[in-house]
Amino acid sequence: MSAFEDLGEIQPLPIWEGIAARAVVGEEMTMAIVELEPGAVAAEHSHGNEQLGMVLTGRMTFRIGDETREIGPGMTYNIAADVPHTATAGPDGCVVMDIFAPPRHDWDRFQPGEPRAPRWP
Amino acid sequence: MSAFEDLGEIQPLPIWEGIAARAVVGEEMTMAIVELEPGAVAAEHSHGNEQLGMVLTGRMTFRIGDETREIGPGMTYNIAADVPHTATAGPDGCVVMDIFAPPRHDWDRFQPGEPRAPRWP
């Protein structure tokens, strides 16, 4: 098995309506490139997995705990385990890198979508 | 303390000659945006931390175990704990996202460099 995998070869998981995650799953963590369609919403949720991340392209409004920011490329975020967070993509959509430890094994329930070209790069 | 931090505000750590990492450190993992100057080399090394990553911009030649690839934006990689790897940046340099679990506490020894504009975005 190769250590390399191109983003376009990774099947998108439909984690929310209008939001798909392409995931590389390791032993200790999940690295997900998450594509949000324009205006897509990840309703308030939380998980025991720590989450760090960064916007790659586009913009979104992100609420983490009691803090709300409208963010774009190069903005990083740090979400401690169990802290509620909510994301709403901007009018051009958004692509972010989200990383989780431990891995998001709860995502195993999602049926991968059809292969398609990534929104980024 | 804010959950958000802009890449340009994160001080670069000089992890190799010509290679600097801007790190967001969590409880379970380190997320690093790593900037490689043109031709910069990370000599063969390994660590007990699992490492996943993706190229953001530019190109590099990456050897992981016995596999060598010349990679660019959107290529992901998965380096199991203790697997030796070597990276050489292309002629225009390279910026990658590297994530590690557990966190790279061995990086605490590096003195942060002067603040400067990030190579990406």
gemmi code that builds the backbone of each chain (N, CA, C; Angstrom):
import gemmi

chains = {
    "A": [
        ("MET", (0.849, -1.204, 0.000), (0.000, 0.000, 0.000), (0.878, 1.245, 0.000)),
        ("SER", (0.522, 2.223, -0.818), (1.341, 3.433, -0.913), (1.135, 4.339, 0.296)),
        ("ALA", (2.187, 5.069, 0.630), (2.081, 6.094, 1.668), (1.417, 7.351, 1.126)),
        ("PHE", (1.212, 7.408, -0.199), (0.703, 8.619, -0.850), (-0.704, 8.392, -1.401)),
        ("GLU", (-1.526, 9.420, -1.314), (-2.866, 9.337, -1.905), (-3.278, 10.742, -2.338)),
        ("ASP", (-3.660, 10.879, -3.610), (-4.047, 12.192, -4.098), (-5.473, 12.512, -3.659)),
        ("LEU", (-5.686, 13.775, -3.320), (-6.991, 14.200, -2.812), (-8.137, 13.750, -3.722)),
        ("GLY", (-7.926, 13.851, -5.032), (-8.983, 13.498, -5.980), (-9.328, 12.015, -5.989)),
        ("GLU", (-8.453, 11.193, -5.406), (-8.694, 9.741, -5.367), (-9.410, 9.319, -4.089)),
        ("ILE", (-9.525, 10.252, -3.144), (-10.143, 9.915, -1.857), (-11.639, 10.171, -1.947)),
        ("GLN", (-12.429, 9.150, -1.677), (-13.882, 9.296, -1.830), (-14.460, 10.220, -0.767)),
        ("PRO", (-15.339, 11.138, -1.193), (-15.938, 12.083, -0.235), (-17.025, 11.429, 0.621)),
        ("LEU", (-16.967, 11.688, 1.927), (-17.988, 11.202, 2.859), (-18.995, 12.334, 3.106)),
        ("PRO", (-20.288, 12.061, 2.967), (-21.325, 13.104, 3.153), (-21.633, 13.327, 4.630)),
        ("ILE", (-20.797, 14.111, 5.307), (-20.930, 14.221, 6.762), (-22.050, 15.161, 7.201)),
        ("TRP", (-22.404, 16.148, 6.379), (-23.559, 17.002, 6.607), (-24.137, 17.301, 5.212)),
        ("GLU", (-25.328, 17.851, 5.160), (-25.876, 18.229, 3.858), (-25.014, 19.331, 3.248)),
        ("GLY", (-24.490, 19.089, 2.053), (-23.650, 20.080, 1.389), (-22.224, 20.137, 1.921)),
        ("ILE", (-21.867, 19.172, 2.757), (-20.525, 19.146, 3.348), (-19.960, 17.728, 3.221)),
        ("ALA", (-18.804, 17.633, 2.560), (-18.188, 16.326, 2.328), (-16.762, 16.341, 2.840)),
        ("ALA", (-16.332, 15.216, 3.398), (-14.980, 15.096, 3.951), (-14.215, 14.006, 3.224)),
        ("ARG", (-13.018, 14.352, 2.785), (-12.087, 13.340, 2.246), (-11.084, 13.061, 3.358)),
        ("ALA", (-11.066, 11.846, 3.839), (-10.328, 11.541, 5.069), (-9.145, 10.613, 4.836)),
        ("VAL", (-8.037, 10.958, 5.466), (-6.884, 10.058, 5.590), (-6.866, 9.631, 7.053)),
        ("VAL", (-7.022, 8.349, 7.284), (-7.184, 7.862, 8.650), (-5.923, 7.121, 9.097)),
        ("GLY", (-5.322, 7.608, 10.175), (-4.149, 6.955, 10.741), (-4.519, 6.154, 11.977)),
        ("GLU", (-3.508, 5.751, 12.717), (-3.735, 5.018, 13.960), (-4.175, 5.956, 15.077)),
        ("GLU", (-3.637, 7.179, 15.054), (-3.829, 8.116, 16.160), (-4.742, 9.279, 15.831)),
        ("MET", (-4.959, 9.521, 14.519), (-5.716, 10.719, 14.125), (-6.344, 10.556, 12.747)),
        ("THR", (-7.322, 11.419, 12.466), (-7.924, 11.543, 11.139), (-7.585, 12.918, 10.593)),
        ("MET", (-7.095, 12.958, 9.339), (-6.875, 14.223, 8.630), (-7.956, 14.301, 7.554)),
        ("ALA", (-8.782, 15.355, 7.599), (-9.900, 15.463, 6.667), (-9.842, 16.780, 5.906)),
        ("ILE", (-9.961, 16.690, 4.594), (-10.122, 17.883, 3.778), (-11.627, 17.981, 3.540)),
        ("VAL", (-12.215, 19.049, 4.087), (-13.674, 19.152, 4.153), (-14.143, 20.254, 3.208)),
        ("GLU", (-15.051, 19.879, 2.305), (-15.568, 20.803, 1.294), (-16.988, 21.206, 1.675)),
        ("LEU", (-17.203, 22.516, 1.818), (-18.526, 23.034, 2.165), (-19.081, 23.781, 0.950)),
        ("GLU", (-20.258, 23.407, 0.528), (-20.900, 24.139, -0.567), (-21.344, 25.508, -0.061)),
        ("PRO", (-21.585, 26.454, -1.004), (-22.002, 27.792, -0.579), (-23.174, 27.736, 0.405)),
        ("GLY", (-23.032, 28.395, 1.553), (-24.104, 28.473, 2.540), (-24.341, 27.222, 3.355)),
        ("ALA", (-23.557, 26.175, 3.121), (-23.773, 24.919, 3.871), (-23.554, 25.146, 5.370)),
        ("VAL", (-24.310, 24.412, 6.174), (-24.266, 24.594, 7.626), (-23.934, 23.274, 8.331)),
        ("ALA", (-22.933, 23.318, 9.190), (-22.703, 22.223, 10.139), (-23.312, 22.705, 11.449)),
        ("ALA", (-24.477, 22.170, 11.777), (-25.204, 22.622, 12.970), (-24.376, 22.358, 14.234)),
        ("GLU", (-24.719, 23.062, 15.291), (-23.936, 22.919, 16.523), (-23.775, 21.449, 16.909)),
        ("HIS", (-22.530, 21.077, 17.167), (-22.231, 19.704, 17.552), (-20.953, 19.696, 18.372)),
        ("SER", (-20.673, 18.576, 18.984), (-19.415, 18.418, 19.715), (-19.035, 16.951, 19.686)),
        ("HIS", (-17.787, 16.670, 20.022), (-17.288, 15.296, 20.018), (-16.101, 15.209, 20.972)),
        ("GLY", (-15.863, 14.007, 21.435), (-14.755, 13.783, 22.355), (-13.393, 13.916, 21.692)),
        ("ASN", (-13.360, 13.888, 20.352), (-12.102, 14.046, 19.631), (-11.656, 15.498, 19.680)),
        ("GLU", (-10.400, 15.727, 20.024), (-9.831, 17.068, 19.854), (-9.840, 17.394, 18.352)),
        ("GLN", (-10.049, 18.669, 18.006), (-10.058, 19.086, 16.593), (-9.218, 20.344, 16.422)),
        ("LEU", (-8.263, 20.275, 15.506), (-7.548, 21.473, 15.066), (-7.845, 21.630, 13.579)),
        ("GLY", (-7.644, 22.826, 13.031), (-7.927, 22.981, 11.608), (-7.487, 24.306, 11.058)),
        ("MET", (-7.643, 24.440, 9.740), (-7.278, 25.678, 9.044), (-8.104, 25.798, 7.770)),
        ("VAL", (-8.465, 27.043, 7.429), (-9.163, 27.288, 6.160), (-8.152, 27.257, 5.015)),
        ("LEU", (-8.496, 26.517, 3.940), (-7.636, 26.458, 2.753), (-8.090, 27.460, 1.695)),
        ("THR", (-9.394, 27.528, 1.457), (-9.916, 28.471, 0.464), (-11.370, 28.795, 0.794)),
        ("GLY", (-11.824, 29.988, 0.397), (-13.186, 30.406, 0.694), (-13.292, 30.953, 2.114)),
        ("ARG", (-14.517, 31.184, 2.526), (-14.736, 31.764, 3.846), (-15.863, 31.032, 4.564)),
        ("MET", (-15.820, 31.090, 5.894), (-16.938, 30.559, 6.675), (-17.065, 31.332, 7.984)),
        ("THR", (-18.257, 31.281, 8.531), (-18.482, 31.829, 9.863), (-18.423, 30.666, 10.829)),
        ("PHE", (-17.547, 30.789, 11.821), (-17.291, 29.658, 12.703), (-17.511, 30.100, 14.140)),
        ("ARG", (-18.340, 29.365, 14.842), (-18.561, 29.602, 16.261), (-17.939, 28.453, 17.028)),
        ("ILE", (-17.043, 28.780, 17.931), (-16.397, 27.775, 18.782), (-16.637, 28.203, 20.222)),
        ("GLY", (-17.384, 27.402, 20.960), (-17.759, 27.808, 22.313), (-18.546, 29.109, 22.216)),
        ("ASP", (-18.052, 30.160, 22.864), (-18.766, 31.445, 22.859), (-18.173, 32.441, 21.869)),
        ("GLU", (-17.226, 31.987, 21.037), (-16.500, 32.898, 20.148), (-16.937, 32.681, 18.700)),
        ("THR", (-17.299, 33.755, 18.018), (-17.711, 33.651, 16.617), (-16.804, 34.510, 15.756)),
        ("ARG", (-16.271, 33.926, 14.661), (-15.404, 34.670, 13.755), (-15.777, 34.335, 12.320)),
        ("GLU", (-15.600, 35.312, 11.424), (-15.732, 35.059, 9.995), (-14.311, 34.908, 9.477)),
        ("ILE", (-13.983, 33.730, 8.976), (-12.577, 33.410, 8.713), (-12.332, 32.976, 7.266)),
        ("GLY", (-11.070, 33.130, 6.843), (-10.669, 32.757, 5.489), (-9.320, 32.052, 5.498)),
        ("PRO", (-8.701, 31.911, 4.325), (-7.478, 31.129, 4.172), (-6.372, 31.531, 5.155)),
        ("GLY", (-5.757, 30.533, 5.763), (-4.663, 30.762, 6.695), (-5.108, 30.960, 8.128)),
        ("MET", (-6.418, 31.010, 8.374), (-6.867, 31.110, 9.771), (-6.933, 29.699, 10.359)),
        ("THR", (-6.285, 29.546, 11.513), (-6.297, 28.252, 12.199), (-7.268, 28.302, 13.374)),
        ("TYR", (-7.674, 27.121, 13.825), (-8.539, 27.048, 14.998), (-8.227, 25.803, 15.805)),
        ("ASN", (-8.601, 25.881, 17.065), (-8.252, 24.849, 18.043), (-9.494, 24.595, 18.896)),
        ("ILE", (-10.060, 23.415, 18.737), (-11.316, 23.080, 19.421), (-11.037, 21.940, 20.394)),
        ("ALA", (-11.050, 22.259, 21.674), (-10.808, 21.222, 22.680), (-11.930, 20.182, 22.638)),
        ("ALA", (-11.656, 19.007, 23.143), (-12.647, 17.929, 23.190), (-13.937, 18.435, 23.838)),
        ("ASP", (-15.049, 18.082, 23.233), (-16.384, 18.326, 23.778), (-16.834, 19.784, 23.735)),
        ("VAL", (-16.083, 20.670, 23.094), (-16.533, 22.071, 22.966), (-17.479, 22.177, 21.760)),
        ("PRO", (-18.693, 22.709, 21.967), (-19.649, 22.829, 20.859), (-19.157, 23.821, 19.814)),
        ("HIS", (-19.414, 23.518, 18.546), (-19.012, 24.414, 17.453), (-19.993, 24.304, 16.298)),
        ("THR", (-20.078, 25.381, 15.519), (-21.047, 25.533, 14.436), (-20.360, 26.241, 13.285)),
        ("ALA", (-20.539, 25.743, 12.058), (-19.909, 26.383, 10.899), (-20.934, 26.667, 9.815)),
        ("THR", (-20.806, 27.837, 9.183), (-21.646, 28.196, 8.043), (-20.746, 28.709, 6.930)),
        ("ALA", (-20.792, 28.044, 5.782), (-19.933, 28.427, 4.662), (-20.389, 29.752, 4.059)),
        ("GLY", (-19.444, 30.500, 3.528), (-19.737, 31.747, 2.839), (-20.355, 31.505, 1.469)),
        ("PRO", (-20.634, 32.593, 0.741), (-21.376, 32.506, -0.533), (-20.602, 31.777, -1.640)),
        ("ASP", (-19.295, 31.641, -1.512), (-18.502, 30.907, -2.514), (-18.109, 29.526, -2.019)),
        ("GLY", (-18.657, 29.102, -0.887), (-18.248, 27.837, -0.301), (-16.913, 27.977, 0.403)),
        ("CYS", (-16.403, 26.848, 0.871), (-15.210, 26.878, 1.704), (-14.574, 25.483, 1.687)),
        ("VAL", (-13.256, 25.441, 1.742), (-12.564, 24.162, 1.945), (-11.632, 24.337, 3.130)),
        ("VAL", (-11.724, 23.414, 4.075), (-10.887, 23.475, 5.274), (-10.167, 22.147, 5.473)),
        ("MET", (-9.073, 22.208, 6.213), (-8.415, 21.000, 6.700), (-8.832, 20.849, 8.152)),
        ("ASP", (-9.457, 19.740, 8.512), (-9.819, 19.469, 9.904), (-9.094, 18.216, 10.348)),
        ("ILE", (-8.445, 18.288, 11.492), (-7.744, 17.099, 11.992), (-8.275, 16.749, 13.378)),
        ("PHE", (-8.329, 15.461, 13.626), (-8.964, 14.956, 14.844), (-8.097, 13.886, 15.500)),
        ("ALA", (-8.015, 13.922, 16.809), (-7.397, 12.836, 17.561), (-8.242, 12.603, 18.802)),
        ("PRO", (-8.592, 11.341, 19.120), (-8.320, 10.171, 18.280), (-9.099, 10.215, 16.956)),
        ("PRO", (-8.887, 9.220, 16.067), (-9.551, 9.202, 14.759), (-11.081, 9.258, 14.869)),
        ("ARG", (-11.727, 9.785, 13.822), (-13.195, 9.866, 13.777), (-13.798, 8.540, 13.309)),
        ("HIS", (-13.707, 7.521, 14.155), (-14.243, 6.223, 13.743), (-15.767, 6.255, 13.614)),
        ("ASP", (-16.407, 7.277, 14.222), (-17.859, 7.406, 14.041), (-18.207, 7.718, 12.584)),
        ("TRP", (-17.246, 8.200, 11.794), (-17.486, 8.474, 10.372), (-17.568, 7.192, 9.546)),
        ("ASP", (-17.218, 6.055, 10.134), (-17.281, 4.793, 9.393), (-18.709, 4.501, 8.934)),
        ("ARG", (-19.675, 5.154, 9.583), (-21.074, 4.889, 9.223), (-21.469, 5.521, 7.892)),
        ("PHE", (-20.699, 6.482, 7.402), (-21.061, 7.182, 6.168), (-20.699, 6.362, 4.929)),
        ("GLN", (-21.605, 6.348, 3.990), (-21.378, 5.711, 2.699), (-20.653, 6.708, 1.813)),
        ("PRO", (-19.459, 6.379, 1.300), (-18.735, 7.353, 0.477), (-19.540, 7.741, -0.769)),
        ("GLY", (-19.458, 9.006, -1.149), (-20.118, 9.487, -2.354), (-19.331, 9.103, -3.596)),
        ("GLU", (-19.891, 9.421, -4.754), (-19.206, 9.164, -6.019), (-17.905, 9.961, -6.078)),
        ("PRO", (-16.863, 9.385, -6.674), (-15.635, 10.151, -6.872), (-15.930, 11.407, -7.686)),
        ("ARG", (-15.306, 12.501, -7.320), (-15.466, 13.727, -8.099), (-14.244, 14.605, -7.853)),
        ("ALA", (-14.073, 15.575, -8.728), (-12.912, 16.457, -8.591), (-13.036, 17.242, -7.291)),
        ("PRO", (-11.935, 17.434, -6.581), (-11.987, 18.236, -5.348), (-12.205, 19.717, -5.664)),
        ("ARG", (-12.791, 20.449, -4.719), (-12.983, 21.908, -4.868), (-11.659, 22.641, -4.743)),
        ("TRP", (-10.703, 22.040, -4.093), (-9.365, 22.593, -3.953), (-8.392, 21.469, -4.128)),
        ("PRO", (-7.157, 21.565, -4.661), (-6.562, 22.813, -5.171), (-7.057, 23.113, -6.600)),
    ],
    "B": [
        ("MET", (-8.278, 33.124, 26.201), (-7.471, 32.822, 25.014), (-8.392, 32.453, 23.852)),
        ("SER", (-8.091, 32.991, 22.674), (-8.942, 32.734, 21.514), (-8.725, 31.329, 20.963)),
        ("ALA", (-9.788, 30.773, 20.389), (-9.667, 29.495, 19.680), (-9.048, 29.692, 18.299)),
        ("PHE", (-8.911, 30.963, 17.872), (-8.443, 31.261, 16.512), (-7.051, 31.892, 16.541)),
        ("GLU", (-6.238, 31.546, 15.546), (-4.925, 32.167, 15.422), (-4.570, 32.203, 13.936)),
        ("ASP", (-4.241, 33.414, 13.443), (-3.903, 33.540, 12.032), (-2.470, 33.070, 11.799)),
        ("LEU", (-2.277, 32.396, 10.678), (-0.964, 31.824, 10.353), (0.154, 32.855, 10.496)),
        ("GLY", (-0.103, 34.080, 10.036), (0.920, 35.116, 10.081), (1.299, 35.545, 11.490)),
        ("GLU", (0.463, 35.195, 12.472), (0.740, 35.562, 13.870), (1.523, 34.466, 14.597)),
        ("ILE", (1.644, 33.301, 13.953), (2.319, 32.175, 14.607), (3.808, 32.238, 14.270)),
        ("GLN", (4.634, 32.283, 15.295), (6.077, 32.427, 15.074), (6.673, 31.167, 14.455)),
        ("PRO", (7.507, 31.338, 13.417), (8.105, 30.175, 12.753), (9.242, 29.556, 13.573)),
        ("LEU", (9.215, 28.244, 13.692), (10.294, 27.504, 14.369), (11.278, 26.983, 13.313)),
        ("PRO", (12.573, 27.219, 13.503), (13.574, 26.777, 12.512), (13.939, 25.307, 12.685)),
        ("ILE", (13.095, 24.422, 12.153), (13.277, 22.989, 12.431), (14.399, 22.352, 11.613)),
        ("TRP", (14.689, 22.883, 10.415), (15.839, 22.463, 9.619), (16.356, 23.731, 8.941)),
        ("GLU", (17.533, 23.673, 8.361), (18.022, 24.836, 7.626), (17.111, 25.087, 6.414)),
        ("GLY", (16.549, 26.290, 6.328), (15.662, 26.618, 5.213), (14.260, 26.059, 5.369)),
        ("ILE", (13.959, 25.517, 6.544), (12.635, 24.916, 6.784), (12.100, 25.417, 8.128)),
        ("ALA", (10.927, 26.043, 8.080), (10.338, 26.606, 9.293), (8.921, 26.069, 9.475)),
        ("ALA", (8.554, 25.829, 10.720), (7.218, 25.298, 11.027), (6.455, 26.281, 11.902)),
        ("ARG", (5.224, 26.573, 11.504), (4.307, 27.340, 12.356), (3.351, 26.328, 12.959)),
        ("ALA", (3.385, 26.193, 14.267), (2.697, 25.074, 14.922), (1.526, 25.524, 15.789)),
        ("VAL", (0.440, 24.780, 15.672), (-0.675, 24.881, 16.613), (-0.635, 23.589, 17.427)),
        ("VAL", (-0.451, 23.734, 18.722), (-0.226, 22.555, 19.553), (-1.444, 22.291, 20.428)),
        ("GLY", (-2.003, 21.110, 20.270), (-3.145, 20.712, 21.083), (-2.717, 19.755, 22.181)),
        ("GLU", (-3.704, 19.134, 22.812), (-3.413, 18.149, 23.848), (-2.946, 16.835, 23.233)),
        ("GLU", (-3.529, 16.507, 22.078), (-3.312, 15.184, 21.482), (-2.434, 15.212, 20.236)),
        ("MET", (-2.270, 16.414, 19.638), (-1.561, 16.481, 18.351), (-0.993, 17.869, 18.112)),
        ("THR", (-0.040, 17.917, 17.174), (0.510, 19.174, 16.676), (0.110, 19.317, 15.216)),
        ("MET", (-0.416, 20.485, 14.847), (-0.687, 20.821, 13.446), (0.360, 21.850, 13.040)),
        ("ALA", (1.155, 21.548, 12.007), (2.230, 22.452, 11.609), (2.110, 22.820, 10.142)),
        ("ILE", (2.178, 24.118, 9.866), (2.285, 24.583, 8.490), (3.772, 24.826, 8.274)),
        ("VAL", (4.357, 24.011, 7.383), (5.808, 23.960, 7.240), (6.216, 24.583, 5.907)),
        ("GLU", (7.089, 25.585, 5.987), (7.553, 26.315, 4.798), (8.968, 25.868, 4.469)),
        ("LEU", (9.168, 25.375, 3.247), (10.492, 24.941, 2.786), (10.973, 25.918, 1.716)),
        ("GLU", (12.147, 26.459, 1.918), (12.734, 27.325, 0.895), (13.151, 26.475, -0.302)),
        ("PRO", (13.338, 27.126, -1.469), (13.734, 26.360, -2.654), (14.939, 25.459, -2.371)),
        ("GLY", (14.814, 24.183, -2.694), (15.916, 23.243, -2.531), (16.218, 22.803, -1.107)),
        ("ALA", (15.474, 23.292, -0.138), (15.737, 22.919, 1.261), (15.561, 21.414, 1.460)),
        ("VAL", (16.368, 20.859, 2.365), (16.369, 19.413, 2.591), (16.090, 19.099, 4.063)),
        ("ALA", (15.131, 18.229, 4.290), (14.970, 17.604, 5.612), (15.618, 16.230, 5.484)),
        ("ALA", (16.805, 16.102, 6.040), (17.559, 14.850, 5.909), (16.774, 13.688, 6.526)),
        ("GLU", (17.143, 12.483, 6.148), (16.395, 11.319, 6.644), (16.290, 11.346, 8.164)),
        ("HIS", (15.070, 11.170, 8.624), (14.832, 11.160, 10.059), (13.578, 10.335, 10.337)),
        ("SER", (13.341, 10.062, 11.593), (12.117, 9.357, 11.988), (11.779, 9.775, 13.411)),
        ("HIS", (10.558, 9.486, 13.818), (10.098, 9.853, 15.155), (8.943, 8.938, 15.542)),
        ("GLY", (8.761, 8.818, 16.831), (7.693, 7.961, 17.331), (6.298, 8.512, 17.079)),
        ("ASN", (6.227, 9.827, 16.727), (4.930, 10.439, 16.438), (4.443, 9.977, 15.072)),
        ("GLU", (3.196, 9.560, 14.984), (2.584, 9.350, 13.666), (2.525, 10.692, 12.942)),
        ("GLN", (2.693, 10.684, 11.616), (2.639, 11.928, 10.826), (1.760, 11.734, 9.597)),
        ("LEU", (0.776, 12.604, 9.448), (0.010, 12.681, 8.203), (0.258, 14.067, 7.635)),
        ("GLY", (0.019, 14.259, 6.348), (0.240, 15.595, 5.800), (-0.261, 15.742, 4.392)),
        ("MET", (-0.147, 16.977, 3.891), (-0.579, 17.297, 2.528), (0.208, 18.516, 2.038)),
        ("VAL", (0.520, 18.516, 0.738), (1.163, 19.685, 0.133), (0.104, 20.771, -0.113)),
        ("LEU", (0.435, 22.009, 0.277), (-0.461, 23.146, 0.043), (-0.076, 23.904, -1.219)),
        ("THR", (1.221, 24.156, -1.408), (1.674, 24.858, -2.610), (3.128, 24.487, -2.882)),
        ("GLY", (3.538, 24.551, -4.141), (4.896, 24.180, -4.517), (5.046, 22.674, -4.652)),
        ("ARG", (6.283, 22.242, -4.810), (6.540, 20.816, -5.019), (7.710, 20.362, -4.157)),
        ("MET", (7.698, 19.074, -3.833), (8.856, 18.503, -3.157), (9.009, 17.037, -3.543)),
        ("THR", (10.227, 16.545, -3.378), (10.488, 15.123, -3.556), (10.499, 14.516, -2.164)),
        ("PHE", (9.661, 13.498, -1.986), (9.456, 12.955, -0.648), (9.719, 11.454, -0.688)),
        ("ARG", (10.594, 11.020, 0.189), (10.853, 9.593, 0.328), (10.296, 9.147, 1.668)),
        ("ILE", (9.413, 8.162, 1.633), (8.825, 7.609, 2.858), (9.110, 6.117, 2.834)),
        ("GLY", (9.897, 5.650, 3.777), (10.311, 4.239, 3.743), (11.052, 3.997, 2.442)),
        ("ASP", (10.570, 3.058, 1.632), (11.244, 2.736, 0.374), (10.593, 3.403, -0.830)),
        ("GLU", (9.621, 4.318, -0.583), (8.847, 4.898, -1.685), (9.233, 6.360, -1.895)),
        ("THR", (9.540, 6.733, -3.127), (9.907, 8.118, -3.426), (8.949, 8.693, -4.460)),
        ("ARG", (8.401, 9.895, -4.166), (7.484, 10.541, -5.108), (7.809, 12.019, -5.194)),
        ("GLU", (7.555, 12.592, -6.370), (7.656, 14.034, -6.528), (6.219, 14.546, -6.490)),
        ("ILE", (5.902, 15.357, -5.475), (4.503, 15.644, -5.191), (4.211, 17.141, -5.156)),
        ("GLY", (2.951, 17.476, -5.363), (2.504, 18.862, -5.372), (1.180, 19.012, -4.645)),
        ("PRO", (0.519, 20.167, -4.807), (-0.699, 20.497, -4.055), (-1.782, 19.415, -4.130)),
        ("GLY", (-2.336, 19.083, -2.976), (-3.406, 18.101, -2.914), (-2.910, 16.674, -2.738)),
        ("MET", (-1.594, 16.463, -2.757), (-1.104, 15.104, -2.494), (-0.967, 14.921, -0.985)),
        ("THR", (-1.581, 13.846, -0.479), (-1.515, 13.538, 0.951), (-0.499, 12.414, 1.187)),
        ("TYR", (-0.059, 12.318, 2.431), (0.853, 11.230, 2.789), (0.594, 10.790, 4.222)),
        ("ASN", (1.020, 9.567, 4.479), (0.726, 8.896, 5.751), (2.005, 8.187, 6.184)),
        ("ILE", (2.608, 8.669, 7.251), (3.894, 8.138, 7.722), (3.680, 7.505, 9.089)),
        ("ALA", (3.726, 6.190, 9.138), (3.543, 5.494, 10.420), (4.692, 5.845, 11.366)),
        ("ALA", (4.462, 5.683, 12.643), (5.488, 5.959, 13.648), (6.777, 5.236, 13.285)),
        ("ASP", (7.877, 5.944, 13.442), (9.222, 5.377, 13.301), (9.642, 5.032, 11.872)),
        ("VAL", (8.844, 5.393, 10.873), (9.247, 5.150, 9.485), (10.149, 6.296, 9.018)),
        ("PRO", (11.349, 5.994, 8.516), (12.263, 7.057, 8.062), (11.715, 7.775, 6.828)),
        ("HIS", (11.948, 9.101, 6.773), (11.487, 9.880, 5.624), (12.435, 11.053, 5.381)),
        ("THR", (12.449, 11.507, 4.137), (13.378, 12.532, 3.664), (12.634, 13.430, 2.685)),
        ("ALA", (12.776, 14.745, 2.825), (12.083, 15.661, 1.911), (13.067, 16.650, 1.305)),
        ("THR", (12.890, 16.937, 0.012), (13.688, 17.957, -0.665), (12.735, 18.867, -1.434)),
        ("ALA", (12.750, 20.162, -1.111), (11.839, 21.105, -1.755), (12.237, 21.335, -3.202)),
        ("GLY", (11.250, 21.606, -4.050), (11.489, 21.932, -5.447), (12.070, 23.333, -5.608)),
        ("PRO", (12.291, 23.749, -6.853), (12.976, 25.020, -7.138), (12.186, 26.262, -6.720)),
        ("ASP", (10.887, 26.124, -6.506), (10.085, 27.267, -6.051), (9.743, 27.157, -4.569)),
        ("GLY", (10.345, 26.203, -3.870), (9.999, 25.971, -2.479), (8.685, 25.222, -2.370)),
        ("CYS", (8.218, 25.076, -1.152), (7.047, 24.239, -0.914), (6.454, 24.623, 0.441)),
        ("VAL", (5.132, 24.547, 0.549), (4.492, 24.684, 1.855), (3.593, 23.469, 2.049)),
        ("VAL", (3.746, 22.820, 3.191), (2.953, 21.626, 3.488), (2.275, 21.782, 4.846)),
        ("MET", (1.211, 21.008, 5.024), (0.600, 20.840, 6.343), (1.064, 19.496, 6.868)),
        ("ASP", (1.731, 19.495, 8.004), (2.147, 18.240, 8.636), (1.470, 18.141, 9.985)),
        ("ILE", (0.875, 17.001, 10.262), (0.217, 16.827, 11.554), (0.807, 15.603, 12.249)),
        ("PHE", (0.901, 15.717, 13.561), (1.592, 14.709, 14.351), (0.769, 14.350, 15.589)),
        ("ALA", (0.748, 13.068, 15.920), (0.188, 12.626, 17.199), (1.090, 11.529, 17.734)),
        ("PRO", (1.473, 11.583, 19.007), (1.217, 12.702, 19.927), (1.953, 13.971, 19.488)),
        ("PRO", (1.725, 15.099, 20.220), (2.338, 16.377, 19.849), (3.873, 16.293, 19.775)),
        ("ARG", (4.467, 17.169, 18.961), (5.926, 17.231, 18.817), (6.537, 18.060, 19.944)),
        ("HIS", (6.505, 17.536, 21.156), (7.063, 18.307, 22.268), (8.576, 18.470, 22.151)),
        ("ASP", (9.212, 17.627, 21.316), (10.658, 17.805, 21.089), (10.944, 19.129, 20.373)),
        ("TRP", (9.940, 19.715, 19.728), (10.122, 21.021, 19.067), (10.214, 22.167, 20.074)),
        ("ASP", (9.903, 21.900, 21.323), (9.974, 22.967, 22.338), (11.390, 23.528, 22.446)),
        ("ARG", (12.373, 22.755, 21.980), (13.765, 23.215, 22.087), (14.095, 24.328, 21.102)),
        ("PHE", (13.279, 24.501, 20.064), (13.578, 25.512, 19.047), (13.194, 26.914, 19.510)),
        ("GLN", (14.074, 27.848, 19.239), (13.819, 29.258, 19.511), (13.020, 29.813, 18.328)),
        ("PRO", (11.821, 30.363, 18.542), (11.046, 30.875, 17.401), (11.806, 31.975, 16.665)),
        ("GLY", (11.669, 32.002, 15.342), (12.280, 33.048, 14.526), (11.473, 34.334, 14.593)),
        ("GLU", (11.972, 35.353, 13.954), (11.265, 36.633, 13.891), (9.940, 36.445, 13.151)),
        ("PRO", (8.894, 37.164, 13.583), (7.633, 37.106, 12.836), (7.867, 37.542, 11.391)),
        ("ARG", (7.226, 36.891, 10.468), (7.322, 37.287, 9.058), (6.092, 36.774, 8.339)),
        ("ALA", (5.856, 37.340, 7.156), (4.680, 36.933, 6.391), (4.828, 35.475, 5.979)),
        ("PRO", (3.756, 34.703, 6.043), (3.814, 33.314, 5.606), (3.979, 33.204, 4.080)),
        ("ARG", (4.589, 32.111, 3.611), (4.735, 31.866, 2.162), (3.393, 31.505, 1.534)),
        ("TRP", (2.473, 31.055, 2.357), (1.116, 30.712, 1.892), (0.162, 31.151, 2.974)),
        ("PRO", (-1.057, 31.601, 2.735), (-1.719, 31.721, 1.420), (-1.282, 33.012, 0.679)),
    ],
}
model = gemmi.Model(1)
for chain_id, residues in chains.items():
    chain = gemmi.Chain(chain_id)
    for i, (resn, *xyz) in enumerate(residues, 1):
        res = gemmi.Residue()
        res.name, res.seqid = resn, gemmi.SeqId(i, " ")
        for name, pos in zip(("N", "CA", "C"), xyz):
            atom = gemmi.Atom()
            atom.name, atom.element = name, gemmi.Element(name[0])
            atom.pos, atom.b_iso = gemmi.Position(*pos), 0.0
            res.add_atom(atom)
        chain.add_residue(res)
    model.add_chain(chain)
structure = gemmi.Structure()
structure.add_model(model)
structure.setup_entities()
